[in-house]
């Protein structure tokens, strides 16, 4: 029997946007699904008009207060629905409309009037694709434990208590008053929205609507008492924070199984719900994020180690995984905390799901991630209890925020050595002047110039981020998030600015494998075998290898390629990684935290690749660069064991924010129980070697080629991209070709 009746599933899939109409997952909130009852509130256009009328009254107010009042306006006026096909209500206006009169003009004001030189530099670097940089408000996790323990009313009451504490001490400044006012107004707005939803639900007769009404009423007056109420609170917090406020919620729960397990256990013991009813609630809950359709995926994680050293995997962990599998969806995405004592049955269920192609899972190795977190000052207890944010980023639970400052393009650093820092596509000086090519007489000279360019990228990113990070609270106060964080309340400072112990910033390395390949090609072709001069190679690159096909063939087939466990290549890979992490890790930022290195690409492996000229490794202009800690597509020819041994030469935990390696396996290598054991062996070897996150695709070339030619036969075929899954049919032909090329290497 299906977890969700077909008529309900059709409704859910069309809740946030109509599936038969074009949809842009990068701009997922700019849609509406089915129509709402006009009597429940205003349209999105009317909301925007109302906010514009409200703007003059907000101009003189402190930003936390002004933003909270804009949130309250949307909460009081947006159209709503409680539908007979769903357990979770609908909110019609969900495209961060408050930004039109708050965050966006405030950001423009800061960059245009307060830091115009930083604005100019950021625009130049972004256009060049040497550095992709912007203020990031998309990697936040609230303290779900506080939310579950206190509920929305309790969060507001706790903030009132700390306000009174500061008032009694006589230390309440005007800024602190605004901080507490923002929390008060925001949480009152959330409770107002819940009351509106409850009253509307009471006008309906459907069984789900009546159950939802009772749930909403309970959340209006106190913390959740049941599994369903806990799910509902999580959903409502997400919708308000991510879709009305301006902060993504980058994990559902502090471990979804951990956060929900007390409710699960209590409900089963008291007979409040059966296990099948809980599975049904989970199914409707997960379908919310499948329907929202965030391109990056909505994350949550499972597992971990408790304070007694016991693995947290439990019956609920298994139910979550099974429900997800039965739904056959690829969003939300699931991170699995892996340790040596993880129950084999659960681990094999995860690996089996990956093998079947229906599991959007990434394996996050606890030992490596704990080491990474302790390197920036967390205690062992804090590190053991870490959160996973976004794709697979580390974080101290309820006491860390970390914004992604800049994505650095390592391949551009190589190319700027050839052009003496000139970005030839733009015709402007972007990089350093590291000398004319004739001055680079040895590879040591070239390599040193590359490190100077890469170091300049790092220094520039830190300088730009230090300039704008001082204004993060001014641009986007985080009242809703801050209200959940005890440390923020105690010091009465915005949680995203400096109200947690670890206010960190991450700098990401894009194109790592291609960068190493490019350096090795220069070393081999110019300085070792002397196939061509440095200026001759530069000419070949300027011509996108046209007329230099034989030389390109030699570059592509250079024996020193990252991912093959070649000693020379591995030594340079470890050295470049060490240079990068040493220069970044624990450098102070302007929010009282530090910078952390990250080996992760997101979509910049494509976006920056499109703006990056031909490179010495044989790559042509505009082609993608390597992603994460993985090889250039098609260059890992010695098998997955060689790739993982190559990655093991790099102290991955020095990438304190995160590091991930992607592997691809052929289906024939993972068949049956022996195949599962082989997958387990690879994962556990990677864990033992200090690995952090591991992503696995399992494909054969024939299937991918058939899917390319007959997409109608493969509507549910998924691929792991960079920290999330997408449908094969949603990839461009160029992206599909890259996966086919990598799959070919597994068949050699």
N, C-alpha and C positions, 0 to 999 in steps of 0.2 A: 504493500500500500504506500502511495506517495506521501511524503511528509507535508506537501502543500497541494491542495486540489488544483486542477488545471485552471479553473476560472480565477482563483486567487493568484496563481503564478502570473497569469496574463496581466492582471491588475498591477501586481508588484513590479513587473518588468517595465511597465509604462508609468509608474508613479512619478518619476522625476523628469523623464523625457519620453517622448513617443518613439517607440522602437522602429517604426516604419518611416520615420523622418530622419534626415541627416543629423549626425551628432558628432561634436568635437569633444573628445574626452579631456583635452587640455583646458577647455573652457566649459567644464561640465555643469557649472552652476547657472549658466546663462540660458536655462531652459525651464519650461514648465511641462508637466505631464498632463494628466486628465484635468478637466475643469473643476473648480471648487465652487461651492455654494456662494453666490455673490453677497448673500446676507451676512456672511461671516467676516467680511472685511474688505479691504481695498485691493485693487490689482497692483502688480509690481510698478506699472507706470504711475499710478496714483501715489504709491508709497514714495517713489522718487520725487514726485512733485511736492508731496508733503514734507519730505526731508529738506528740499530746497527752501521751502517757506520757513522751516524751523531754523535754518542755518544762521540768520542774523542774530537770533536770540542766544546762540551758542558761542558767538565769536569772542565774547569777553570772559567766558568761563574757562577754568583750568581744563586741560585736555581730558583727564580721566572723567570729569563730570560731563563735559560736552559729549564725549563718545558714549557714555552710559545713557545719557538722555536720548541719543539717536537710537541706541539699541532698544530702549523702552518704547520709543515711537513705533518701531517695526513690530515689537512683541505685542503691542496693544492694537495694531491696525492691520497686520497681515491676514490674509484669508487662511482659514484652517479647515481641516477635515479629520473626522474619525470614521473610517470606512469599514463596511461589513466584511471586506476581503483582507483585512490587515489588523494586526495587533498594535501597530505603531502609527501614531497620527501623522497627518500631512501638514507641512508648513509651506505655503505657496511662494512667499518671497524669501529666496535663499541664495541670492547672488551677491551677498555682502554689500547691499545697497547703501549702508551707512558710510561706506568708503567715499561716496561721492561728495560728502560734506565734512569728512573727518580725515581718515588716513591718507587718501590721495592728495588733497590740497596741502595737508601738513607735510607730507613727504616732499612735494614740489617746493614748498616754502623753504624747507631745510636745505635742499640741494641747490636751489637757485640763489637764495639770499645769504645763507650762513656758510656754505662750503662750496662756492661755485667752482673752485679749482679742482676739488675732488669730483664734482659732477662732470667736468670736462674730461678728466683723466678716465673716469669710469666709462664714459661713452666711447672714448677712443679704444680702450682695452676691449670693451664688449664688441665693437665693430671689427676689431682685428681678429678676435677669437683667441688672442694670446691669454687673456683672462676673462672669464665670464663671472660677473660680480653684481650683486644687488642686495639690499637689506632683506633678510630672510626671517619670516615669521611663521615658518611652516614645519617646525620640528619640536613641537611642544607636547608634553604629556602631563595632565593634571595629576594631583594626588588622588587617585581613585579610591584609596582606602578612606581618606577623609570624607569623600563624597558618599561612599557607601555607609559609613558610620554615622554621619551627621545629616545627610540629605541636604537638599537645597535650603530649607529653613534653618537647619543647624549651621550650615556654612555662613549664612548671613548673621546668625546670632553670635557665632564665634568671632566674626569680624567686629561686631559691636562690642564684645567683651574686650578685645585688644585695643579698640579705640578708647574705651573708657579707661583702660590701663594707662595709655599714653597721656590722656587728659589728666588723670590723677597725679601722674608724675610731673605734669607741667611741661612736657617735652613735645606736645603736639604742634608741629609747625603747620604753616598754610599748605605746604606740599603734602604733608601727611593727612591733613584734613581732606584734601582733594582725593588722595589715594583711598581713604576709607569711604568717602562719598561715592566714588566710582563703584566700589564693591557693593555698597548698600543699594544704589539705584539699579545696578545690573542684576543682582539676585532678586530684587523685588520685581524686576521686569520678567525674569524667568518664572517666578511664582505667578505673576499675572497671566503669562502665556499658558501655564499649566491649568490655571483656573478657567480660562476661556475654553481650553480644550475639554476640560471636565464638563463644563456646562453644556457645551455642544454635544458631547457624547451622551449626556443624559436625555437628549431629545431623540435618540435613536433606539431601535428595538432589536438590532442584531445581537447575537450571542457574543461575538467578539467585541462589539461596541460596548456592551454592558460590562464585560470583563475589563476592557480598557478604561471605562469610566471609573470603576472602583480602584483600579491601579493609579490613575491620575489623582484621584482624591487622596489616596494614601501618600503620594509623593508631595502633594501640596501641604500636608500637615506634618510630615516627618520623614525619617530615612526609610529606605526600602526594607521590607520585612520578608519578601519572598523572592524567588528566582526571577519571576516575571517582572516584578517591580524593579529589581536591580538592572535587568536588561533595559527596561523603559527609561530609567534614570540615565543610563549610559547613552542611549540613543538621543534623549532630549539634550543632554549636555553637548554631545557632538553637534547636533543640528544648530544649537544656539551659538556655540563657540566657532565652529568652522563656517557656518553659512550665514549667520547674522553678524556676529563679531568677526574679527579678522585673524583668527588663529586656528591653523589646522590642528587636529587632534591626532597625533601620530602613534597612538596605540590605544586599543580598546581594553582597558584594564591594565593593572600592573602585573601582567600575565593574566590572560582572560580566564584560564582555569583557576588560578590562584584567587582572583578577585571574586569569582562567582561561586567557588566551591562551598563556602559556609552556607550560602542560601540553598544550593543544590542538596547538600547533606541534610539540612534542617527540613526542607520541603519533603524529601523522601521519607525521613523518619516520622514526621507528623502526618503524612498522608495528604499534605496540601496539594501536591501534584505528583503524578506518576512519572516514571522515567520517560515514557512515550510523550507525555504532555510537555515535559521539559525539552525533549528533542524537537517537538513542534515549535515551541517558542524560539529555540535556537535557529531553526530553519527560517522563520519569518524575519528574525533579527539579522541573519547573514544576508538575506536577500535585499535588505535596505542598501547595503554597500555595493552589491552587484548591480542594483538598479541605478545608483548614483553614478557609477561608471568612471570614477577617478582613474585617469590613465596610469598613475603611479601606484595604484592599489591602496586600499585601506588596511594598515597593518594591525595585527595583534600577535602576541607570542604565547607559547605554551611551555610548561616545564620549568626547570630551574632547581635550585638547592635551597632548602629551608635552613633555619638557624641551628638545627640539630644535625645538619649534614645529610639529611635525607632528600632523595629526589622527589620533586613535587608532582610528578605525573600521577594522575588519579583516574577514577572512573569518568569524571567529567571531561578530562583531557581526551579520553578515547571517544566519548560521545560527540564532542566538538569535531574531532577529526572525521568521524563516520558520517555525521550530518553533512559536513562540507563535501565529502566525497559523493554522497547520495544526491546532493543538489546539482553536481556537475557544473560548478561555477569556477571562475578564476579570480574573483574579487569578492571579499577581502583576501589579503595575502597573509600567510602564516609563517612566523619564524619559530623554529624549534630550538630551544636551549638544549645543547647536547653535552652530556658529561659521561664519564666512563661507567657510571652506575645507572645510566638510563635503562629502564626495563626493556629487554630485547624485544618483547612482543610489540610494544609501542613503537620502538625505533623501526622495526621491520614493517609495521603498518604504514609509517611515514614513507619509507623507501619504496614500498609497494605502490603507494599512491603516486609517487614521482614516476615510477616505472610505467604505470598505466597512463601517464600523461595528463592526469586530471588534478594534480595537486600543485597549488601555487605555494611551494614550501622552500624556505632557505634554512640551512643548518648552521646554527651559531654556536661555536665551540666555547663553552664556559671557561676553561682554563686560560685560553688566550685573551678572552675579553676581560676577565678579571685582572690579569696582569696589566692590560692596557689601562684600565680604570685606576688601578693603584698608582700608576706612574704619574698621574696628575694630582695626587694628594688624597685620594679616598682611602678610608680604612678598609681592612679586609672585610669587615662586616658590611660596609656600604657596597663594596665591589661585588661581593657574593650575591647581594640582593638587587643587582643592577636591572635597569629597564633597557629594553631595546626600542629605539625610536626609528621611525621612518622605514628605510630599507633594511638596515642592520646596524645602525649607529648605537654606540654605547651611551649610557647615561646613569647617573646616580639617582635612584628613585626619590622623587619628591624634593630634590635639592639640586637639580642641574637643568640649565637650559644651554643649548649650543646651537648657534646659528651658522649656517653654511655661508662663509664669506665669499670665497673665490674658487672657481674651478680653473686650475692652471693647465695650460696646454703644453706638455713637454716637447711635443714635436715642433711647435713654434720656436721653442728655445734653441733647438738644433738649427732650424732654418735661419734664425736671426744671426747665428754665427756666420753663415754664408753672406748675408746681406748687411753685415755690420750694424745690426739693430734696426734696419729699415724694413717697414712693412710694405712690400712692393705692391700688394693689391690695393692698399689705401694711398700709397705714395707719401707716407709720413713716417717719422722716426718714432718707433714704439719701444724697441729694445735698447740695450746698451750698445755703445760703440766699442766693440771688443777687438778691433783691428782689421786691417786688410787681409785678404786671404793669403797673399804671399808672405805675410808675417807669421803664419801658422805653419811652421816648418816641420813640426813633429805632431804625432797624435796627442801627445801630452799638451801641446799648445791648443789644439782644437778642443780637446776634452775640458781643459781649464776654461776656455772661452764659453763653452756650453754651460758649465757650472756657474759662471758669472751671470749668464743670461737667466738661468733658472733661479739663481739667488735674487736677481733683480725682480723677477716676477713675484717671488715670495715677499721681498721687502715692499714692493709696490702694493701688493694685496694688503699687507698689514697696515701700511700707511693710510690707504683709502678706507679700510674698515675702521681703523682707530678714529678716523675723522668723522664717519657717520654713526658709528655705534654709540657715541655719546648722546645721540638724539633718538635712540630706539623708543624710549618711553614717551618722548614728545610726539613722535610720529604715530605710535600705536600703543597706547596704554593697555596693559593686560589685566584689567580688573577681574574678569571672570576666572582666568587662570590663577591670578594672585590670591584670590579668595580661598583657593584649595590648599595653598602652601603655607604651612605653619611658620617656617623661617621668614617668609615674606611678611606675615602679619606681625611677628615679633619685632622686626626692625622697621616696619611700616614703610617698606620700599617696594616698588614695582617688581614683580617676580621675574620679568623678562629683562629688566635693566640691571639691577644688582641686588635683588631681594632673595636670591638663593646662594648657597655656599659656592656653587660652581657655575659662574656666568661665563661660559666658554664660547669659543669661536673656532670653526673648523676650516681648514684649507685643503682642497681636494686636488689630487693629481690625476689628470686625464691623459690617456694615451701612453701609459707607462711602458707597456710592452713594445709599442711602435717606436717610442723614444729610444729604448735600448737597441732595438734592431737597426735604427738609423745610425746610431753611434758606431755599432759594430760594422755596418756597411762602409762607413767612412774609414774606419781603421783598416778594414780588409782591402778595399778597392784602391784607396789612395796611398796609405802609408805602409802596408805590408806587401801587397802584390804589385803596387804601383801600376794598376791598370789604367789610371787616368789621374790627371792633376786635380787639385781641389777646385781650381777655377773651371776646369773642364767639367767636373761633376756639377758645379753650380750652373753651368750653361745647360747641361742636360735637365736639371730640375726646372730651370726657367722655361724650357721647351716642353715640360710635362713628359719627358722621356721620348718625345717624338723625334725620330732620327737616331735614337740611342737605344734601340731595342735590344741589341746584344748585351750592352752594358746593363740594362735593366734586368735582363735574364740573369746575369751574374749577381746583381743585387738581391733579387728575389730568392736566389738559391745560395746565398751566402751561408756557409756552414754554422755561423754564429748567430742563432736566432733564439730570442727569449722563449722559454717554454719547453726546451728540449734537454735540459740539464747538461748543457755544455759548460765546462768549468770556467772558461774565459768570460762567456756571456753572463753566467751566474755571478761571477765576481763583480762585474760592472753593474749588474742589476742591484746587487746588495749595496754597492758603494753609492750609487745614485739615490737609492732609497734612504740610505743612512745620511747622506748629505741633506736630503729633503726633510727627514724627520728631525734631525738634530737642529736644523735651523728654525724649525717651526715649534716643536713641542715645548710647552711650558713658557713660551714667550708671553709676557703679560699683555693683556688687551686693556681697553679703557673702561671695562665694566667690572673690574675687580677679579676677572678670571684669567684664563690663559688660552693661547692658540693650541690646537691639536691637529696633527696631520691626519689625512684620510686618503685611502687608496680606493676611490670610488668615482664613478664617472657620470651617473645618471644618464641623461640623453646627450650630454656634451660630446660623447664619442662620435655621434652623428653630426650634431649642430656645429661643433668646432671643426670637425673634419671637413664639412662642406666649405669652410672658409680658409682651409689650410692647403698650401701649395704642395706640389709633389715633394716627396721626401726620399732621402738616400737609400732607404730600405727597399725601394722599388714601388712603393705606393704612389698612385697617381693623384693629381690635384682633385680635391673635393671628395675623395673616398674617405670612408670612416677610418678612425684610428682605433687602437685597441681600447677595451673597456676594463675597468676595475684592475685587478692584478692579473689579468688574463693575457694570453698572447695575441699578437696580430692575427686576424682571421686567416687560416690556412697555413700558418707557420709552425704550429706545434705538430710535428710529424713523428715524434718518438713515443707517442702514447701518453695516457693520462698519468701513469706513475711518474714518468719523467717530468711532466708538468708540475705535479705536486712536489716532487723533490726539488725542482727549480724554485718554486715559491717558498719552500722551506729554508732556502738560503737567506731569505730576507727575514729579519726579526719583525714579523707582521704586527706584533703587539706594540711596536714603536709607532704604528699608525693608531694613535690613541683614540681617535674617533671611530674608525672602523677600517677594515680591509677585507676584500672579498675576492675569491678566485672562482671562475666559472669553468666547469668541465662538461664535456659532451661524451656520452657513451653510446655504443651501438647496441641495439636491442639484443643481439645474439650474446653479448657479454654479460647480460644481467638476467637471463632466463632462469626460472625455477628457484628453488631454495638456495642452490649454489650461487645463483646470480645475486640474491639478496645478501648473502654472506660476503660476496665480493664487493658489493656497494658499501656494506658496513665496514669492511676492512679498509677501503679507501678513505672513508670518512674518519675512522678512528686513527688511522695513520696520520692523516692531516691534523687531527686534534693533538696527537702526541707530539707532532713536530712544531707545535705552537701556532697552528692555524687559527683563524678567527671565523670568517663566514665562508660557506661553500654552497654554490648553486650548481644544479645538475640538470642538463638536458639529455634526453635519450631519444635519438633519431636514427633512421637510416636514410640514405640518399634517395632510394627509390620512392619511399613514401613521401618525402618532401617534394620531390619533382612531380609526383602525381598530384599532390595537394596544390602545387603551383598551377598545374594545367587544369585541374578539376576542383576548384574551390568549393563547389556546391556539395561535394562529398565529405568535406572536412570542416564543417562549420564550427565544431567544438575543439579542433586541434589547437593546443596551446604551446607557447614557447616562453622560456624564461629569458627576459631581456637584460636587465641590469640591476634589478632589485624588485622586480614585479613580473607578472605574466601578462601576455597579450595573446589574442587570437591570431593564428597564422594568417588568416585572411585579412587582418587589419594591418599587416606589415606591407611596406612598399616592396616592389619587385627587387629592388637593390638590396634591401634588408634580407629578403628571403634568400637571395643568391649567396649572401654571406653565411647564412646558416647551412646551406647546401654544401658550400665549400668546406666548412669545418666538419660536417658530417662525413664527407669523402675521406678526410684524413683518418677517421676512426676505422675505416674499412681497409686501409692499406696493410 
